[in-house]
Amino acid sequence: MTDDEVPSPCVNICVMDETSGLCRGCARTLDEIANWIDYTRARKLAVLKKLARRKAAAPQPPADAQPS
């Protein structure tokens, strides 16, 4: 990878949430996932900023919740 490349935010948990339309793993839309390879560096960085906001706004499980 060169310094210009922006790594994919994919975390290999590829499940789309029907309610939000976002991937449960990386928080991208289907369009963002499908077009990532064609996005410019600037566009990828803009998507990464959106992902940070989406993840911060997502409901968090209760602190005492046990993983299933």
SULZI-V572486 format. One record per backbone hydrogen bond with DSSP energy under -0.5 kcal/mol. CO is the residue of the C=O (numbers start at 1). NH is the residue of the N-H. Records with the same first field share a line. If there is no record, write none. Layout:
CO = NH, NH
//
This chain:
2 = 5
5 = 7
13 = 15, 25
15 = 24
16 = 18
17 = 21
22 = 17
23 = 27
28 = 23
29 = 33
30 = 34
31 = 35
32 = 36
33 = 36
35 = 38, 39
36 = 39
40 = 44
41 = 45
42 = 46
43 = 47
44 = 48
45 = 49
46 = 50
47 = 51
48 = 52
49 = 53
50 = 54
51 = 55
52 = 56
53 = 57
54 = 58
62 = 65
//
